[in-house]
Amino acid sequence: MDADTRPSRRSPAAAWLARGLVLALAVTAAAVGLGAEHSQNLCQDTLQRAGRIKSGTTAAEAAAVGRDLLARCPNPRDAVTPVALLIGAHHRAIAIDVATGLTRRNPDDYVGWLILSAVEGKNARGEAAQRRVDQLRPPV
């Protein structure tokens, strides 16, 4: 007999075990994918709520959006527009809290520091944030 026509020497139990492992890996991969999609949907919902911030938005509503932004949107780039809207709606303190939270959560991402620098302006914290931006900014 040549190699292509020889009967398999695997036991039926080993074949079932291999199938079970493949199935377990597929289920795990699907669960991870669904979790990531759910997380992205929560972030998108928060960004939509943030897009409705305007003058007249209460501090409680603005603070809730800020908390959700930090909890649901891991990428600091997602916070650029909401922070600008918070400032435009006269919620600068909440915008500072969000920007500070971004730098704590992602200390090596220059975007969070750039947001903090812009929100703080020309004070000691703003200048310190700008120095951190200069350290972290990717070369052009």
trRosetta pair geometry for C-beta under 8 A, 3 or more apart (Angstrom, degrees):
i j d omega theta_ij theta_ji phi_ij phi_ji
1 5 5.1 -126 -162 86 98 101
1 6 5.1 122 128 -79 130 74
2 5 5.7 69 57 21 73 98
2 6 7.4 -123 97 -30 33 88
3 6 6.1 -40 -146 5 32 117
10 14 4.9 -121 -170 79 95 125
10 15 5.5 103 131 -54 128 92
11 14 4.7 97 57 3 81 101
11 15 7.2 -146 95 -4 45 85
12 15 5.6 -54 -150 36 37 113
12 16 6.4 34 154 -17 68 104
13 16 5.8 -55 -149 38 32 108
13 17 6.2 35 152 -22 65 107
14 17 5.5 -52 -145 36 33 115
14 18 6.3 35 154 -20 65 103
15 18 5.8 -52 -149 34 31 111
15 19 6.5 30 152 -17 64 105
16 19 5.6 -53 -147 38 34 112
16 20 6.2 38 152 -23 66 106
17 20 5.6 -53 -148 35 30 114
17 21 6.5 31 153 -20 64 104
18 21 5.8 -53 -149 34 31 111
18 22 6.5 31 153 -17 64 105
19 22 5.8 -55 -150 37 32 111
19 23 6.3 33 152 -19 66 108
20 23 5.6 -56 -147 38 31 112
20 24 6.3 32 154 -21 65 106
21 24 5.6 -52 -145 35 31 112
21 25 6.4 32 155 -18 64 104
22 25 5.8 -55 -150 37 31 111
22 26 6.4 31 152 -20 64 106
23 26 5.7 -54 -147 36 32 112
23 27 6.4 30 155 -18 65 105
24 27 5.8 -53 -146 37 31 110
24 28 6.3 31 154 -19 64 107
25 28 5.7 -55 -146 38 31 112
25 29 6.3 31 156 -19 65 106
26 29 5.8 -54 -146 37 30 111
26 30 6.4 30 154 -18 64 106
27 30 5.8 -55 -148 37 31 111
27 31 6.4 31 154 -20 65 106
28 31 5.7 -55 -147 35 31 111
28 32 6.4 30 155 -17 65 105
29 32 5.8 -54 -148 37 31 111
29 33 6.3 32 154 -18 64 108
30 33 5.7 -57 -148 39 31 113
30 34 6.3 30 155 -18 66 106
31 34 5.8 -54 -145 37 30 109
31 35 6.3 33 154 -21 64 106
32 35 5.7 -54 -148 35 30 113
32 36 6.5 29 154 -17 64 105
33 36 5.8 -55 -149 36 31 109
33 37 6.4 29 154 -18 65 107
34 37 5.6 -54 -146 38 33 112
34 38 6.3 36 154 -21 66 105
35 38 5.7 -53 -147 35 30 112
35 39 6.4 32 153 -19 64 106
36 39 5.7 -53 -148 36 32 113
36 40 6.4 32 153 -19 65 105
37 40 5.7 -54 -148 37 32 111
37 41 6.4 35 152 -21 64 104
38 41 5.6 -53 -150 34 32 113
38 42 6.6 34 151 -20 64 102
39 42 5.7 -51 -152 32 33 112
39 43 6.7 33 150 -18 64 103
39 72 7.1 -177 -166 -160 68 72
39 74 7.9 11 162 -12 126 113
40 43 5.6 -52 -151 35 35 113
40 44 6.4 35 151 -19 67 105
41 44 5.6 -53 -146 37 33 111
41 45 6.4 37 154 -21 65 103
42 45 5.7 -52 -149 34 31 113
42 46 6.5 32 152 -18 63 105
42 68 8.0 -134 166 -174 94 100
42 72 4.3 -124 128 -150 106 125
43 46 5.7 -56 -151 37 32 111
43 47 6.3 32 152 -19 67 105
43 72 4.8 -177 -82 139 60 93
43 73 4.1 113 -137 -90 106 78
43 74 7.7 -72 -87 8 138 66
43 78 6.3 -50 -178 -157 118 163
44 47 5.6 -52 -145 36 33 111
44 48 6.5 37 153 -21 64 102
45 48 5.7 -53 -152 33 31 113
45 49 6.6 30 150 -16 64 103
45 72 7.7 -59 60 152 92 159
46 49 5.7 -54 -151 37 34 110
46 50 6.2 37 150 -22 67 105
46 65 6.7 138 -166 -152 83 70
46 68 4.4 -165 -120 130 121 113
46 69 5.5 169 157 -82 132 57
46 72 4.9 147 -19 72 147 137
46 73 6.0 -129 77 -34 137 111
47 50 5.4 -50 -144 36 34 115
47 51 6.4 44 152 -28 63 101
47 69 7.8 95 -76 -111 60 91
47 73 6.9 99 -55 -83 97 141
47 78 6.3 -94 -83 -173 121 103
47 81 7.8 60 -154 71 96 120
47 82 6.8 -114 -127 -53 63 118
48 51 5.6 -48 -152 26 32 117
48 52 7.3 27 151 -16 59 101
49 52 6.0 -61 -163 31 38 109
49 53 7.9 58 141 -41 62 85
49 65 5.4 -158 118 -110 110 105
49 68 7.2 26 64 77 142 149
50 53 5.7 -26 -167 -9 48 115
50 65 5.0 138 -88 -177 75 128
50 69 6.3 65 -71 -78 137 120
50 81 7.1 114 124 104 122 91
50 82 3.6 -40 -177 -109 142 111
50 85 6.2 135 165 57 82 144
51 81 7.3 8 -92 131 77 127
51 82 7.7 -72 -56 -88 50 78
51 85 7.2 -157 -119 -72 29 165
52 57 7.7 131 121 -92 74 126
53 57 4.9 -45 -147 -25 67 168
53 61 7.7 171 -108 122 84 106
53 62 6.1 84 -131 -107 122 87
53 65 6.3 -123 -64 48 122 170
53 82 7.0 87 15 -148 140 72
53 85 4.3 110 75 141 115 119
53 86 6.1 -23 148 -76 158 54
53 88 7.8 119 117 69 100 97
53 89 5.1 -102 159 -22 95 153
53 91 7.6 -82 -172 25 129 137
54 57 5.8 124 52 -30 48 104
54 85 7.4 -56 -74 -168 46 101
54 88 7.6 -42 -135 112 48 108
54 89 5.6 152 158 -96 12 111
55 88 7.2 -89 -51 139 83 77
55 89 5.3 -163 -76 -130 41 64
55 90 6.5 60 -119 3 81 106
56 89 7.5 -87 32 -150 46 100
57 61 5.1 -116 -178 84 90 125
57 62 5.3 106 124 -58 117 96
57 89 5.0 -3 36 -173 113 147
57 91 7.2 -55 86 -31 109 135
58 61 4.6 95 58 7 84 101
58 62 6.9 -152 94 -3 44 87
59 62 5.6 -57 -144 42 32 111
59 63 6.0 34 156 -22 67 108
59 91 6.4 159 -116 -116 68 108
59 94 7.1 178 -154 -45 76 131
60 63 5.8 -53 -143 37 27 110
60 64 6.4 31 155 -22 62 105
61 64 5.8 -54 -150 33 30 112
61 65 6.6 29 152 -16 64 103
62 65 5.8 -54 -152 36 33 110
62 66 6.4 35 150 -20 65 106
62 86 5.8 116 -163 -127 117 93
62 89 6.5 -171 -94 99 132 135
62 91 4.3 -119 164 -123 162 168
62 94 5.0 131 132 68 111 172
63 66 5.4 -53 -148 36 34 116
63 67 6.3 35 154 -19 67 103
63 91 7.9 -143 -53 -165 65 133
63 94 5.4 -124 -87 -118 65 126
63 97 7.9 14 -129 68 81 152
64 67 5.8 -51 -146 36 31 110
64 68 6.3 27 155 -14 64 109
65 68 5.8 -59 -146 42 30 109
65 69 6.1 39 153 -28 65 106
65 82 6.7 -154 148 -161 117 125
65 86 7.8 -167 88 -80 122 106
66 69 5.6 -51 -147 29 28 115
66 70 6.7 23 157 -13 62 103
66 82 7.8 165 -93 147 60 123
66 86 6.9 62 -75 -97 108 147
66 94 4.9 -142 -45 177 154 102
66 95 7.7 -128 -104 -80 125 33
66 97 6.0 60 163 88 145 111
66 98 4.5 -116 -149 -69 100 108
66 101 7.9 129 167 19 94 145
67 70 6.1 -60 -155 38 31 106
67 71 6.1 19 153 -12 67 114
68 71 5.6 -62 -139 45 33 107
68 72 5.3 -5 174 8 72 121
69 72 6.8 -67 -121 49 16 88
69 73 5.3 -33 -165 30 59 121
69 78 7.3 -173 -160 115 93 106
69 79 5.7 101 167 -106 128 95
69 82 5.7 -165 -104 101 149 163
69 98 6.0 12 81 -138 134 122
70 73 7.5 -42 -79 50 11 81
70 98 6.3 -149 -54 -135 103 71
70 101 4.4 -37 -114 139 137 146
70 102 7.2 -123 -110 -63 89 62
70 105 6.9 173 -160 -32 91 147
73 78 4.1 -123 177 94 132 149
73 79 6.6 154 102 -57 134 82
74 105 7.6 -140 -145 152 66 133
74 106 7.9 116 175 -60 71 121
75 78 4.9 97 79 -12 91 103
76 79 5.6 -54 -165 26 52 115
76 80 7.9 76 145 -46 69 79
76 102 4.6 93 -118 -164 105 122
76 105 8.0 165 -70 78 95 109
76 106 5.5 -120 -39 54 118 149
76 109 5.3 160 9 118 137 136
76 111 4.2 154 102 93 122 111
76 112 4.0 -104 -125 -60 149 84
76 115 6.8 -149 177 -1 109 135
77 80 6.1 -19 -166 -16 47 113
77 111 5.5 -43 -71 176 68 167
78 82 7.6 18 140 5 69 118
79 82 5.5 -71 -152 52 53 108
79 83 5.4 52 155 -27 87 108
79 98 6.1 -179 -161 155 130 118
79 99 7.5 163 137 -88 138 59
79 102 5.8 -125 38 -79 162 138
79 112 7.6 47 53 -106 139 74
79 115 6.3 11 103 -112 112 168
80 83 6.3 -65 -154 34 20 107
80 84 6.7 16 154 -15 60 109
80 111 7.4 -71 -65 -179 105 112
80 115 6.4 -132 -103 -92 63 115
81 84 5.6 -57 -148 37 34 112
81 85 6.3 34 155 -19 68 106
82 85 5.5 -55 -146 38 34 112
82 86 6.4 40 153 -24 66 101
82 98 7.3 -120 110 174 110 166
83 86 5.5 -48 -149 31 34 115
83 87 6.6 34 152 -17 64 102
83 95 4.8 102 -158 -149 78 97
83 98 5.7 -155 -95 89 97 133
83 99 6.1 77 -128 -61 143 96
83 115 5.5 86 52 -165 171 120
83 119 6.4 -83 174 -72 122 125
84 87 5.8 -54 -152 36 33 110
84 88 6.3 32 151 -18 65 109
85 88 5.5 -54 -144 40 34 113
85 89 6.1 24 158 -12 67 110
86 89 5.9 -65 -146 44 27 103
86 91 4.4 -83 -172 79 82 106
86 92 7.3 140 131 -86 93 27
86 94 5.4 -125 -165 89 132 104
86 95 4.0 165 99 -70 127 96
86 98 6.9 146 3 12 166 141
87 90 7.8 42 178 -73 33 20
87 91 7.2 -99 -75 62 24 61
87 92 5.6 54 -120 -95 72 73
87 95 5.0 16 -58 -49 80 167
87 119 6.7 -146 -75 -122 126 86
91 94 4.2 -17 159 33 107 119
91 95 6.1 123 106 -25 77 89
92 95 5.3 -54 -147 37 36 115
92 96 6.3 39 153 -21 68 101
92 119 7.0 156 -160 -169 81 95
93 96 5.7 -49 -150 33 32 113
93 97 6.6 36 149 -20 63 102
94 97 5.4 -49 -150 34 37 115
94 98 6.5 38 151 -19 66 101
95 98 5.7 -51 -149 35 33 111
95 99 6.3 30 153 -16 65 107
95 119 5.1 -164 129 -133 109 133
96 99 5.7 -55 -144 40 31 110
96 100 6.1 33 156 -20 66 107
96 116 7.5 75 -143 -136 63 75
96 119 5.3 179 -86 137 66 131
96 120 6.7 91 -118 -76 105 74
97 100 5.8 -55 -144 38 27 111
97 101 6.3 31 154 -21 62 107
98 101 5.6 -57 -152 36 30 114
98 102 6.6 35 150 -24 64 101
98 115 8.0 -70 109 140 93 136
99 102 5.6 -48 -152 28 34 115
99 103 6.8 28 153 -15 64 102
99 112 6.7 148 -163 -172 63 71
99 115 4.6 -154 -122 118 105 101
99 116 4.0 153 154 -85 118 69
99 119 4.9 -164 -15 22 159 147
99 120 7.7 -142 99 -32 150 89
100 103 5.9 -57 -153 36 34 107
100 104 6.5 33 150 -18 66 106
100 116 6.3 98 -72 -112 51 120
101 104 5.6 -55 -146 36 34 111
101 105 6.1 26 158 -14 68 110
102 105 6.0 -62 -144 42 27 105
102 106 6.1 -32 175 38 66 103
102 109 7.7 -90 164 79 93 118
102 111 7.7 -86 162 103 135 81
102 112 3.3 -164 132 -133 108 112
102 115 6.2 32 60 59 155 136
102 116 7.2 -157 64 -45 109 101
103 106 7.0 -76 -125 67 23 66
103 107 6.1 57 173 -106 64 58
103 112 4.5 174 -71 132 59 119
103 113 5.6 88 -105 -76 112 67
103 116 5.6 -7 -37 -32 132 147
103 129 7.3 -98 -84 -124 152 103
103 132 7.7 59 -141 112 126 159
104 107 6.9 4 -141 -66 19 89
105 112 7.5 -174 59 -105 86 161
106 109 3.8 -12 148 20 120 123
106 111 7.9 -3 105 58 139 89
106 112 5.2 144 72 -13 106 144
108 136 6.4 173 -167 -127 54 127
109 112 5.3 73 88 5 99 104
109 113 7.6 170 96 -2 55 90
109 136 7.3 106 162 165 9 147
110 113 5.4 -63 -155 45 48 112
110 114 5.8 53 148 -29 78 104
110 132 7.5 180 -124 129 72 79
110 133 5.1 94 -163 -137 100 63
110 136 3.8 -180 -74 102 99 116
110 137 5.1 123 -145 -77 168 56
110 138 7.6 -142 13 -15 142 70
111 114 5.4 -51 -145 34 33 115
111 115 6.5 36 154 -19 64 101
112 115 5.7 -52 -152 33 32 112
112 116 6.5 31 150 -17 64 105
113 116 5.5 -52 -146 38 35 112
113 117 6.2 40 152 -23 66 104
113 129 5.0 -179 -169 -170 78 83
113 130 7.8 164 153 -78 99 22
113 132 4.4 -124 -148 99 149 114
113 133 4.7 -169 112 -67 114 76
113 136 6.5 114 31 36 145 139
114 117 5.6 -49 -146 34 31 114
114 118 6.5 29 154 -17 63 105
114 129 7.7 171 -77 151 16 106
114 133 5.0 97 -76 -112 74 130
115 118 5.9 -58 -150 37 30 109
115 119 6.2 24 155 -16 66 109
116 119 5.8 -58 -143 40 30 107
116 120 5.9 21 162 -13 67 113
116 125 7.4 -94 162 150 106 99
116 126 7.4 -165 137 -113 71 55
116 129 4.2 -144 101 -134 107 151
117 120 6.2 -61 -140 42 23 104
117 126 5.3 95 -151 -163 53 70
117 127 7.8 92 -135 -77 92 16
117 129 3.9 -159 -69 105 76 112
117 130 4.3 108 -133 -66 135 74
117 133 5.8 -48 -21 -23 150 136
118 121 7.6 24 176 -68 29 52
118 126 7.9 156 -17 -141 8 106
119 126 7.6 -156 76 -101 51 100
120 123 5.6 -108 166 48 96 100
120 125 4.6 -128 -146 96 150 98
120 126 3.2 -166 103 -71 107 87
120 129 6.1 130 27 15 139 138
121 126 4.9 -104 68 -76 30 165
122 126 5.9 -75 -67 81 12 142
122 127 7.0 46 -152 -54 47 96
123 126 5.0 93 48 12 66 106
123 127 7.0 -134 95 -4 31 92
124 127 5.9 -58 -145 39 28 108
124 128 6.3 29 155 -19 64 107
125 128 5.7 -54 -145 37 31 111
125 129 6.3 33 154 -20 64 105
126 129 5.7 -54 -148 36 30 112
126 130 6.4 32 152 -20 64 105
127 130 5.5 -50 -147 34 34 113
127 131 6.6 40 151 -21 64 99
128 131 5.7 -49 -152 31 34 113
128 132 6.7 35 149 -18 63 102
129 132 5.6 -54 -154 35 36 112
129 133 6.6 43 146 -23 66 100
130 133 5.3 -45 -149 30 38 117
130 134 6.5 41 151 -21 65 101
131 134 5.6 -52 -152 34 34 114
131 135 6.6 36 149 -20 64 103
132 135 5.5 -52 -151 34 36 114
132 136 6.2 14 158 -5 68 114
133 136 6.2 -73 -143 47 26 97
133 137 5.8 40 163 -46 69 104
134 137 6.2 -31 -129 8 24 115
